[in-house]
Amino acid sequence: MATNDDNETPTIACEVCLTEVPASVAQTAEGPDYVQHFCGLDCLERWQEQGEKTKQKPD
């Protein structure tokens, strides 16, 4: 977790676009072993779509 030099607010990188967002407003998708943070619903939806495409690929 990084901090913003201007006001020392903790920030977290978005899992999709790597934008630094304040930890207090980050969307989260919790798994059994970890938490992922997203800057907004658009990035969360893109991440979910990427996961669906990966599941659909034949081995």
CHARMM-style PDB file with segment names, atoms N, HN, CA, C and O in Angstrom:
ATOM      1  N   MET     1       0.848  -1.166   0.000  1.00  0.00      PROA
ATOM      2  CA  MET     1       0.000   0.000   0.000  1.00  0.00      PROA
ATOM      3  C   MET     1       0.893   1.228   0.000  1.00  0.00      PROA
ATOM      4  O   MET     1       1.850   1.303   0.771  1.00  0.00      PROA
ATOM      5  N   ALA     2       0.590   2.178  -0.850  1.00  0.00      PROA
ATOM      6  HN  ALA     2      -0.188   2.117  -1.476  1.00  0.00      PROA
ATOM      7  CA  ALA     2       1.357   3.414  -0.947  1.00  0.00      PROA
ATOM      8  C   ALA     2       0.618   4.530  -0.231  1.00  0.00      PROA
ATOM      9  O   ALA     2      -0.544   4.378   0.146  1.00  0.00      PROA
ATOM     10  N   THR     3       1.299   5.652  -0.048  1.00  0.00      PROA
ATOM     11  HN  THR     3       2.243   5.776  -0.355  1.00  0.00      PROA
ATOM     12  CA  THR     3       0.640   6.815   0.515  1.00  0.00      PROA
ATOM     13  C   THR     3       0.808   7.979  -0.428  1.00  0.00      PROA
ATOM     14  O   THR     3       1.827   8.091  -1.110  1.00  0.00      PROA
ATOM     15  N   ASN     4      -0.180   8.844  -0.471  1.00  0.00      PROA
ATOM     16  HN  ASN     4      -1.007   8.753   0.084  1.00  0.00      PROA
ATOM     17  CA  ASN     4      -0.163  10.033  -1.295  1.00  0.00      PROA
ATOM     18  C   ASN     4       0.584  11.122  -0.536  1.00  0.00      PROA
ATOM     19  O   ASN     4       0.210  11.434   0.595  1.00  0.00      PROA
ATOM     20  N   ASP     5       1.632  11.715  -1.119  1.00  0.00      PROA
ATOM     21  HN  ASP     5       1.936  11.461  -2.038  1.00  0.00      PROA
ATOM     22  CA  ASP     5       2.457  12.700  -0.433  1.00  0.00      PROA
ATOM     23  C   ASP     5       1.689  13.945  -0.013  1.00  0.00      PROA
ATOM     24  O   ASP     5       2.042  14.568   0.988  1.00  0.00      PROA
ATOM     25  N   ASP     6       0.641  14.327  -0.755  1.00  0.00      PROA
ATOM     26  HN  ASP     6       0.354  13.820  -1.568  1.00  0.00      PROA
ATOM     27  CA  ASP     6      -0.084  15.557  -0.462  1.00  0.00      PROA
ATOM     28  C   ASP     6      -0.797  15.518   0.882  1.00  0.00      PROA
ATOM     29  O   ASP     6      -0.738  16.489   1.637  1.00  0.00      PROA
ATOM     30  N   ASN     7      -1.461  14.425   1.191  1.00  0.00      PROA
ATOM     31  HN  ASN     7      -1.509  13.636   0.578  1.00  0.00      PROA
ATOM     32  CA  ASN     7      -2.238  14.384   2.433  1.00  0.00      PROA
ATOM     33  C   ASN     7      -2.076  13.073   3.191  1.00  0.00      PROA
ATOM     34  O   ASN     7      -2.822  12.808   4.133  1.00  0.00      PROA
ATOM     35  N   GLU     8      -1.106  12.246   2.789  1.00  0.00      PROA
ATOM     36  HN  GLU     8      -0.500  12.462   2.024  1.00  0.00      PROA
ATOM     37  CA  GLU     8      -0.799  10.993   3.489  1.00  0.00      PROA
ATOM     38  C   GLU     8      -1.969  10.017   3.525  1.00  0.00      PROA
ATOM     39  O   GLU     8      -2.079   9.227   4.463  1.00  0.00      PROA
ATOM     40  N   THR     9      -2.846  10.055   2.523  1.00  0.00      PROA
ATOM     41  HN  THR     9      -2.758  10.697   1.761  1.00  0.00      PROA
ATOM     42  CA  THR     9      -3.951   9.118   2.426  1.00  0.00      PROA
ATOM     43  C   THR     9      -3.440   7.805   1.849  1.00  0.00      PROA
ATOM     44  O   THR     9      -2.808   7.815   0.793  1.00  0.00      PROA
ATOM     45  N   PRO    10      -3.694   6.669   2.508  1.00  0.00      PROA
ATOM     46  CA  PRO    10      -3.257   5.382   1.954  1.00  0.00      PROA
ATOM     47  C   PRO    10      -3.929   5.115   0.607  1.00  0.00      PROA
ATOM     48  O   PRO    10      -5.130   5.338   0.456  1.00  0.00      PROA
ATOM     49  N   THR    11      -3.162   4.641  -0.363  1.00  0.00      PROA
ATOM     50  HN  THR    11      -2.186   4.459  -0.241  1.00  0.00      PROA
ATOM     51  CA  THR    11      -3.706   4.315  -1.678  1.00  0.00      PROA
ATOM     52  C   THR    11      -3.386   2.872  -2.024  1.00  0.00      PROA
ATOM     53  O   THR    11      -2.472   2.264  -1.467  1.00  0.00      PROA
ATOM     54  N   ILE    12      -4.168   2.336  -2.965  1.00  0.00      PROA
ATOM     55  HN  ILE    12      -4.911   2.830  -3.417  1.00  0.00      PROA
ATOM     56  CA  ILE    12      -4.024   0.960  -3.425  1.00  0.00      PROA
ATOM     57  C   ILE    12      -4.076   0.984  -4.951  1.00  0.00      PROA
ATOM     58  O   ILE    12      -4.824   1.769  -5.535  1.00  0.00      PROA
ATOM     59  N   ALA    13      -3.293   0.136  -5.591  1.00  0.00      PROA
ATOM     60  HN  ALA    13      -2.686  -0.501  -5.116  1.00  0.00      PROA
ATOM     61  CA  ALA    13      -3.312   0.047  -7.056  1.00  0.00      PROA
ATOM     62  C   ALA    13      -4.484  -0.807  -7.518  1.00  0.00      PROA
ATOM     63  O   ALA    13      -4.738  -1.881  -6.973  1.00  0.00      PROA
ATOM     64  N   CYS    14      -5.192  -0.320  -8.526  1.00  0.00      PROA
ATOM     65  HN  CYS    14      -4.986   0.553  -8.969  1.00  0.00      PROA
ATOM     66  CA  CYS    14      -6.274  -1.073  -9.150  1.00  0.00      PROA
ATOM     67  C   CYS    14      -5.693  -2.332  -9.787  1.00  0.00      PROA
ATOM     68  O   CYS    14      -4.621  -2.265 -10.389  1.00  0.00      PROA
ATOM     69  N   GLU    15      -6.364  -3.476  -9.674  1.00  0.00      PROA
ATOM     70  HN  GLU    15      -7.234  -3.530  -9.185  1.00  0.00      PROA
ATOM     71  CA  GLU    15      -5.892  -4.743 -10.226  1.00  0.00      PROA
ATOM     72  C   GLU    15      -5.890  -4.756 -11.748  1.00  0.00      PROA
ATOM     73  O   GLU    15      -5.157  -5.543 -12.348  1.00  0.00      PROA
ATOM     74  N   VAL    16      -6.695  -3.902 -12.396  1.00  0.00      PROA
ATOM     75  HN  VAL    16      -7.290  -3.263 -11.909  1.00  0.00      PROA
ATOM     76  CA  VAL    16      -6.798  -3.909 -13.850  1.00  0.00      PROA
ATOM     77  C   VAL    16      -5.914  -2.846 -14.485  1.00  0.00      PROA
ATOM     78  O   VAL    16      -5.076  -3.162 -15.330  1.00  0.00      PROA
ATOM     79  N   CYS    17      -6.089  -1.588 -14.089  1.00  0.00      PROA
ATOM     80  HN  CYS    17      -6.769  -1.330 -13.402  1.00  0.00      PROA
ATOM     81  CA  CYS    17      -5.389  -0.494 -14.764  1.00  0.00      PROA
ATOM     82  C   CYS    17      -4.226   0.066 -13.951  1.00  0.00      PROA
ATOM     83  O   CYS    17      -3.503   0.938 -14.432  1.00  0.00      PROA
ATOM     84  N   LEU    18      -4.036  -0.422 -12.730  1.00  0.00      PROA
ATOM     85  HN  LEU    18      -4.623  -1.130 -12.339  1.00  0.00      PROA
ATOM     86  CA  LEU    18      -2.941  -0.021 -11.835  1.00  0.00      PROA
ATOM     87  C   LEU    18      -3.001   1.439 -11.402  1.00  0.00      PROA
ATOM     88  O   LEU    18      -2.005   1.976 -10.917  1.00  0.00      PROA
ATOM     89  N   THR    19      -4.153   2.095 -11.568  1.00  0.00      PROA
ATOM     90  HN  THR    19      -4.963   1.659 -11.961  1.00  0.00      PROA
ATOM     91  CA  THR    19      -4.341   3.449 -11.081  1.00  0.00      PROA
ATOM     92  C   THR    19      -4.319   3.428  -9.559  1.00  0.00      PROA
ATOM     93  O   THR    19      -4.925   2.551  -8.944  1.00  0.00      PROA
ATOM     94  N   GLU    20      -3.629   4.382  -8.948  1.00  0.00      PROA
ATOM     95  HN  GLU    20      -3.137   5.094  -9.448  1.00  0.00      PROA
ATOM     96  CA  GLU    20      -3.614   4.487  -7.491  1.00  0.00      PROA
ATOM     97  C   GLU    20      -4.906   5.168  -7.032  1.00  0.00      PROA
ATOM     98  O   GLU    20      -5.208   6.282  -7.457  1.00  0.00      PROA
ATOM     99  N   VAL    21      -5.657   4.503  -6.174  1.00  0.00      PROA
ATOM    100  HN  VAL    21      -5.412   3.597  -5.828  1.00  0.00      PROA
ATOM    101  CA  VAL    21      -6.907   5.040  -5.655  1.00  0.00      PROA
ATOM    102  C   VAL    21      -6.875   5.014  -4.133  1.00  0.00      PROA
ATOM    103  O   VAL    21      -6.205   4.161  -3.549  1.00  0.00      PROA
ATOM    104  N   PRO    22      -7.591   5.938  -3.473  1.00  0.00      PROA
ATOM    105  CA  PRO    22      -7.634   5.904  -2.013  1.00  0.00      PROA
ATOM    106  C   PRO    22      -8.198   4.571  -1.528  1.00  0.00      PROA
ATOM    107  O   PRO    22      -9.208   4.093  -2.043  1.00  0.00      PROA
ATOM    108  N   ALA    23      -7.552   3.986  -0.551  1.00  0.00      PROA
ATOM    109  HN  ALA    23      -6.732   4.375  -0.132  1.00  0.00      PROA
ATOM    110  CA  ALA    23      -7.986   2.690  -0.029  1.00  0.00      PROA
ATOM    111  C   ALA    23      -9.418   2.734   0.489  1.00  0.00      PROA
ATOM    112  O   ALA    23     -10.125   1.729   0.436  1.00  0.00      PROA
ATOM    113  N   SER    24      -9.846   3.874   0.983  1.00  0.00      PROA
ATOM    114  HN  SER    24      -9.271   4.691   1.026  1.00  0.00      PROA
ATOM    115  CA  SER    24     -11.180   3.988   1.570  1.00  0.00      PROA
ATOM    116  C   SER    24     -12.300   3.919   0.537  1.00  0.00      PROA
ATOM    117  O   SER    24     -13.447   3.672   0.909  1.00  0.00      PROA
ATOM    118  N   VAL    25     -12.007   4.130  -0.752  1.00  0.00      PROA
ATOM    119  HN  VAL    25     -11.075   4.331  -1.054  1.00  0.00      PROA
ATOM    120  CA  VAL    25     -13.052   4.123  -1.773  1.00  0.00      PROA
ATOM    121  C   VAL    25     -12.876   3.022  -2.807  1.00  0.00      PROA
ATOM    122  O   VAL    25     -13.662   2.942  -3.751  1.00  0.00      PROA
ATOM    123  N   ALA    26     -11.869   2.174  -2.657  1.00  0.00      PROA
ATOM    124  HN  ALA    26     -11.231   2.240  -1.890  1.00  0.00      PROA
ATOM    125  CA  ALA    26     -11.606   1.114  -3.636  1.00  0.00      PROA
ATOM    126  C   ALA    26     -12.677   0.039  -3.554  1.00  0.00      PROA
ATOM    127  O   ALA    26     -13.063  -0.387  -2.465  1.00  0.00      PROA
ATOM    128  N   GLN    27     -13.159  -0.400  -4.723  1.00  0.00      PROA
ATOM    129  HN  GLN    27     -12.846  -0.054  -5.608  1.00  0.00      PROA
ATOM    130  CA  GLN    27     -14.056  -1.550  -4.779  1.00  0.00      PROA
ATOM    131  C   GLN    27     -13.214  -2.787  -4.478  1.00  0.00      PROA
ATOM    132  O   GLN    27     -12.032  -2.809  -4.818  1.00  0.00      PROA
ATOM    133  N   THR    28     -13.776  -3.804  -3.858  1.00  0.00      PROA
ATOM    134  HN  THR    28     -14.736  -3.786  -3.581  1.00  0.00      PROA
ATOM    135  CA  THR    28     -13.006  -5.007  -3.569  1.00  0.00      PROA
ATOM    136  C   THR    28     -13.733  -6.253  -4.056  1.00  0.00      PROA
ATOM    137  O   THR    28     -14.962  -6.301  -4.093  1.00  0.00      PROA
ATOM    138  N   ALA    29     -12.959  -7.244  -4.422  1.00  0.00      PROA
ATOM    139  HN  ALA    29     -11.961  -7.205  -4.391  1.00  0.00      PROA
ATOM    140  CA  ALA    29     -13.486  -8.577  -4.733  1.00  0.00      PROA
ATOM    141  C   ALA    29     -12.712  -9.519  -3.836  1.00  0.00      PROA
ATOM    142  O   ALA    29     -11.519  -9.737  -4.045  1.00  0.00      PROA
ATOM    143  N   GLU    30     -13.376 -10.079  -2.840  1.00  0.00      PROA
ATOM    144  HN  GLU    30     -14.345  -9.901  -2.670  1.00  0.00      PROA
ATOM    145  CA  GLU    30     -12.679 -10.904  -1.861  1.00  0.00      PROA
ATOM    146  C   GLU    30     -12.698 -12.367  -2.259  1.00  0.00      PROA
ATOM    147  O   GLU    30     -13.729 -12.910  -2.656  1.00  0.00      PROA
ATOM    148  N   GLY    31     -11.552 -12.982  -2.146  1.00  0.00      PROA
ATOM    149  HN  GLY    31     -10.714 -12.541  -1.824  1.00  0.00      PROA
ATOM    150  CA  GLY    31     -11.422 -14.410  -2.373  1.00  0.00      PROA
ATOM    151  C   GLY    31     -11.091 -15.070  -1.053  1.00  0.00      PROA
ATOM    152  O   GLY    31     -10.953 -14.387  -0.038  1.00  0.00      PROA
ATOM    153  N   PRO    32     -10.961 -16.387  -1.048  1.00  0.00      PROA
ATOM    154  CA  PRO    32     -10.679 -17.081   0.207  1.00  0.00      PROA
ATOM    155  C   PRO    32      -9.299 -16.763   0.779  1.00  0.00      PROA
ATOM    156  O   PRO    32      -9.098 -16.850   1.990  1.00  0.00      PROA
ATOM    157  N   ASP    33      -8.339 -16.393  -0.086  1.00  0.00      PROA
ATOM    158  HN  ASP    33      -8.502 -16.322  -1.070  1.00  0.00      PROA
ATOM    159  CA  ASP    33      -6.975 -16.178   0.386  1.00  0.00      PROA
ATOM    160  C   ASP    33      -6.454 -14.767   0.165  1.00  0.00      PROA
ATOM    161  O   ASP    33      -5.354 -14.456   0.620  1.00  0.00      PROA
ATOM    162  N   TYR    34      -7.192 -13.903  -0.510  1.00  0.00      PROA
ATOM    163  HN  TYR    34      -8.086 -14.155  -0.880  1.00  0.00      PROA
ATOM    164  CA  TYR    34      -6.677 -12.581  -0.823  1.00  0.00      PROA
ATOM    165  C   TYR    34      -7.825 -11.630  -1.138  1.00  0.00      PROA
ATOM    166  O   TYR    34      -8.967 -12.054  -1.315  1.00  0.00      PROA
ATOM    167  N   VAL    35      -7.506 -10.336  -1.205  1.00  0.00      PROA
ATOM    168  HN  VAL    35      -6.578  -9.992  -1.061  1.00  0.00      PROA
ATOM    169  CA  VAL    35      -8.465  -9.298  -1.583  1.00  0.00      PROA
ATOM    170  C   VAL    35      -7.874  -8.533  -2.749  1.00  0.00      PROA
ATOM    171  O   VAL    35      -6.702  -8.157  -2.713  1.00  0.00      PROA
ATOM    172  N   GLN    36      -8.668  -8.297  -3.787  1.00  0.00      PROA
ATOM    173  HN  GLN    36      -9.620  -8.602  -3.817  1.00  0.00      PROA
ATOM    174  CA  GLN    36      -8.236  -7.496  -4.924  1.00  0.00      PROA
ATOM    175  C   GLN    36      -8.998  -6.183  -4.891  1.00  0.00      PROA
ATOM    176  O   GLN    36     -10.161  -6.141  -4.493  1.00  0.00      PROA
ATOM    177  N   HSD    37      -8.338  -5.108  -5.312  1.00  0.00      PROA
ATOM    178  HN  HSD    37      -7.392  -5.142  -5.636  1.00  0.00      PROA
ATOM    179  CA  HSD    37      -8.948  -3.789  -5.291  1.00  0.00      PROA
ATOM    180  C   HSD    37      -9.109  -3.252  -6.703  1.00  0.00      PROA
ATOM    181  O   HSD    37      -8.246  -3.459  -7.556  1.00  0.00      PROA
ATOM    182  N   PHE    38     -10.221  -2.558  -6.947  1.00  0.00      PROA
ATOM    183  HN  PHE    38     -10.922  -2.390  -6.254  1.00  0.00      PROA
ATOM    184  CA  PHE    38     -10.538  -1.995  -8.252  1.00  0.00      PROA
ATOM    185  C   PHE    38     -10.914  -0.534  -8.090  1.00  0.00      PROA
ATOM    186  O   PHE    38     -11.554  -0.153  -7.110  1.00  0.00      PROA
ATOM    187  N   CYS    39     -10.506   0.296  -9.075  1.00  0.00      PROA
ATOM    188  HN  CYS    39      -9.987  -0.014  -9.871  1.00  0.00      PROA
ATOM    189  CA  CYS    39     -10.761   1.733  -8.976  1.00  0.00      PROA
ATOM    190  C   CYS    39     -12.228   2.060  -9.196  1.00  0.00      PROA
ATOM    191  O   CYS    39     -12.681   3.131  -8.792  1.00  0.00      PROA
ATOM    192  N   GLY    40     -12.971   1.180  -9.816  1.00  0.00      PROA
ATOM    193  HN  GLY    40     -12.602   0.310 -10.144  1.00  0.00      PROA
ATOM    194  CA  GLY    40     -14.386   1.425 -10.060  1.00  0.00      PROA
ATOM    195  C   GLY    40     -15.059   0.217 -10.678  1.00  0.00      PROA
ATOM    196  O   GLY    40     -14.426  -0.813 -10.910  1.00  0.00      PROA
ATOM    197  N   LEU    41     -16.335   0.352 -10.940  1.00  0.00      PROA
ATOM    198  HN  LEU    41     -16.849   1.189 -10.752  1.00  0.00      PROA
ATOM    199  CA  LEU    41     -17.102  -0.767 -11.476  1.00  0.00      PROA
ATOM    200  C   LEU    41     -16.675  -1.148 -12.880  1.00  0.00      PROA
ATOM    201  O   LEU    41     -16.758  -2.320 -13.247  1.00  0.00      PROA
ATOM    202  N   ASP    42     -16.215  -0.175 -13.687  1.00  0.00      PROA
ATOM    203  HN  ASP    42     -16.148   0.777 -13.389  1.00  0.00      PROA
ATOM    204  CA  ASP    42     -15.755  -0.495 -15.039  1.00  0.00      PROA
ATOM    205  C   ASP    42     -14.575  -1.457 -15.002  1.00  0.00      PROA
ATOM    206  O   ASP    42     -14.554  -2.440 -15.743  1.00  0.00      PROA
ATOM    207  N   CYS    43     -13.603  -1.185 -14.155  1.00  0.00      PROA
ATOM    208  HN  CYS    43     -13.621  -0.386 -13.553  1.00  0.00      PROA
ATOM    209  CA  CYS    43     -12.440  -2.072 -14.057  1.00  0.00      PROA
ATOM    210  C   CYS    43     -12.826  -3.415 -13.458  1.00  0.00      PROA
ATOM    211  O   CYS    43     -12.308  -4.446 -13.887  1.00  0.00      PROA
ATOM    212  N   LEU    44     -13.709  -3.430 -12.490  1.00  0.00      PROA
ATOM    213  HN  LEU    44     -14.130  -2.593 -12.141  1.00  0.00      PROA
ATOM    214  CA  LEU    44     -14.175  -4.692 -11.919  1.00  0.00      PROA
ATOM    215  C   LEU    44     -14.841  -5.545 -12.992  1.00  0.00      PROA
ATOM    216  O   LEU    44     -14.592  -6.748 -13.069  1.00  0.00      PROA
ATOM    217  N   GLU    45     -15.693  -4.929 -13.829  1.00  0.00      PROA
ATOM    218  HN  GLU    45     -15.896  -3.952 -13.767  1.00  0.00      PROA
ATOM    219  CA  GLU    45     -16.364  -5.663 -14.898  1.00  0.00      PROA
ATOM    220  C   GLU    45     -15.371  -6.175 -15.932  1.00  0.00      PROA
ATOM    221  O   GLU    45     -15.512  -7.303 -16.405  1.00  0.00      PROA
ATOM    222  N   ARG    46     -14.356  -5.364 -16.301  1.00  0.00      PROA
ATOM    223  HN  ARG    46     -14.242  -4.448 -15.916  1.00  0.00      PROA
ATOM    224  CA  ARG    46     -13.330  -5.816 -17.250  1.00  0.00      PROA
ATOM    225  C   ARG    46     -12.579  -7.010 -16.693  1.00  0.00      PROA
ATOM    226  O   ARG    46     -12.289  -7.956 -17.426  1.00  0.00      PROA
ATOM    227  N   TRP    47     -12.259  -6.981 -15.399  1.00  0.00      PROA
ATOM    228  HN  TRP    47     -12.495  -6.213 -14.804  1.00  0.00      PROA
ATOM    229  CA  TRP    47     -11.555  -8.089 -14.756  1.00  0.00      PROA
ATOM    230  C   TRP    47     -12.410  -9.356 -14.780  1.00  0.00      PROA
ATOM    231  O   TRP    47     -11.908 -10.446 -15.053  1.00  0.00      PROA
ATOM    232  N   GLN    48     -13.703  -9.206 -14.495  1.00  0.00      PROA
ATOM    233  HN  GLN    48     -14.111  -8.321 -14.273  1.00  0.00      PROA
ATOM    234  CA  GLN    48     -14.601 -10.356 -14.519  1.00  0.00      PROA
ATOM    235  C   GLN    48     -14.720 -10.933 -15.927  1.00  0.00      PROA
ATOM    236  O   GLN    48     -14.751 -12.152 -16.094  1.00  0.00      PROA
ATOM    237  N   GLU    49     -14.787 -10.061 -16.949  1.00  0.00      PROA
ATOM    238  HN  GLU    49     -14.761  -9.070 -16.813  1.00  0.00      PROA
ATOM    239  CA  GLU    49     -14.867 -10.526 -18.334  1.00  0.00      PROA
ATOM    240  C   GLU    49     -13.601 -11.274 -18.732  1.00  0.00      PROA
ATOM    241  O   GLU    49     -13.678 -12.280 -19.437  1.00  0.00      PROA
ATOM    242  N   GLN    50     -12.439 -10.801 -18.293  1.00  0.00      PROA
ATOM    243  HN  GLN    50     -12.376  -9.984 -17.720  1.00  0.00      PROA
ATOM    244  CA  GLN    50     -11.184 -11.486 -18.581  1.00  0.00      PROA
ATOM    245  C   GLN    50     -11.188 -12.883 -17.971  1.00  0.00      PROA
ATOM    246  O   GLN    50     -10.711 -13.833 -18.592  1.00  0.00      PROA
ATOM    247  N   GLY    51     -11.719 -13.011 -16.771  1.00  0.00      PROA
ATOM    248  HN  GLY    51     -12.106 -12.239 -16.266  1.00  0.00      PROA
ATOM    249  CA  GLY    51     -11.803 -14.318 -16.117  1.00  0.00      PROA
ATOM    250  C   GLY    51     -12.735 -15.262 -16.861  1.00  0.00      PROA
ATOM    251  O   GLY    51     -12.452 -16.455 -16.968  1.00  0.00      PROA
ATOM    252  N   GLU    52     -13.836 -14.744 -17.372  1.00  0.00      PROA
ATOM    253  HN  GLU    52     -14.067 -13.775 -17.285  1.00  0.00      PROA
ATOM    254  CA  GLU    52     -14.775 -15.580 -18.129  1.00  0.00      PROA
ATOM    255  C   GLU    52     -14.143 -16.065 -19.435  1.00  0.00      PROA
ATOM    256  O   GLU    52     -14.330 -17.215 -19.830  1.00  0.00      PROA
ATOM    257  N   LYS    53     -13.387 -15.175 -20.108  1.00  0.00      PROA
ATOM    258  HN  LYS    53     -13.235 -14.240 -19.788  1.00  0.00      PROA
ATOM    259  CA  LYS    53     -12.720 -15.567 -21.354  1.00  0.00      PROA
ATOM    260  C   LYS    53     -11.690 -16.657 -21.086  1.00  0.00      PROA
ATOM    261  O   LYS    53     -11.538 -17.576 -21.892  1.00  0.00      PROA
ATOM    262  N   THR    54     -10.988 -16.567 -19.975  1.00  0.00      PROA
ATOM    263  HN  THR    54     -11.111 -15.821 -19.320  1.00  0.00      PROA
ATOM    264  CA  THR    54      -9.985 -17.563 -19.612  1.00  0.00      PROA
ATOM    265  C   THR    54     -10.637 -18.914 -19.350  1.00  0.00      PROA
ATOM    266  O   THR    54     -10.090 -19.951 -19.727  1.00  0.00      PROA
ATOM    267  N   LYS    55     -11.797 -18.911 -18.709  1.00  0.00      PROA
ATOM    268  HN  LYS    55     -12.241 -18.069 -18.403  1.00  0.00      PROA
ATOM    269  CA  LYS    55     -12.495 -20.162 -18.418  1.00  0.00      PROA
ATOM    270  C   LYS    55     -13.015 -20.825 -19.699  1.00  0.00      PROA
ATOM    271  O   LYS    55     -13.107 -22.051 -19.762  1.00  0.00      PROA
ATOM    272  N   GLN    56     -13.354 -20.030 -20.716  1.00  0.00      PROA
ATOM    273  HN  GLN    56     -13.279 -19.034 -20.665  1.00  0.00      PROA
ATOM    274  CA  GLN    56     -13.928 -20.555 -21.957  1.00  0.00      PROA
ATOM    275  C   GLN    56     -12.892 -21.135 -22.895  1.00  0.00      PROA
ATOM    276  O   GLN    56     -13.256 -21.890 -23.797  1.00  0.00      PROA
ATOM    277  N   LYS    57     -11.610 -20.816 -22.726  1.00  0.00      PROA
ATOM    278  HN  LYS    57     -11.314 -20.202 -21.994  1.00  0.00      PROA
ATOM    279  CA  LYS    57     -10.569 -21.340 -23.607  1.00  0.00      PROA
ATOM    280  C   LYS    57     -10.374 -22.834 -23.360  1.00  0.00      PROA
ATOM    281  O   LYS    57     -10.248 -23.265 -22.213  1.00  0.00      PROA
ATOM    282  N   PRO    58     -10.348 -23.627 -24.440  1.00  0.00      PROA
ATOM    283  CA  PRO    58     -10.093 -25.070 -24.257  1.00  0.00      PROA
ATOM    284  C   PRO    58      -8.627 -25.307 -23.931  1.00  0.00      PROA
ATOM    285  O   PRO    58      -7.756 -24.564 -24.383  1.00  0.00      PROA
ATOM    286  N   ASP    59      -8.362 -26.330 -23.155  1.00  0.00      PROA
ATOM    287  HN  ASP    59      -9.070 -26.933 -22.788  1.00  0.00      PROA
ATOM    288  CA  ASP    59      -6.980 -26.668 -22.779  1.00  0.00      PROA
ATOM    289  C   ASP    59      -6.233 -27.385 -23.856  1.00  0.00      PROA
ATOM    290  OT1 ASP    59      -5.065 -27.728 -23.674  1.00  0.00      PROA
TER     291      ASP     59
END
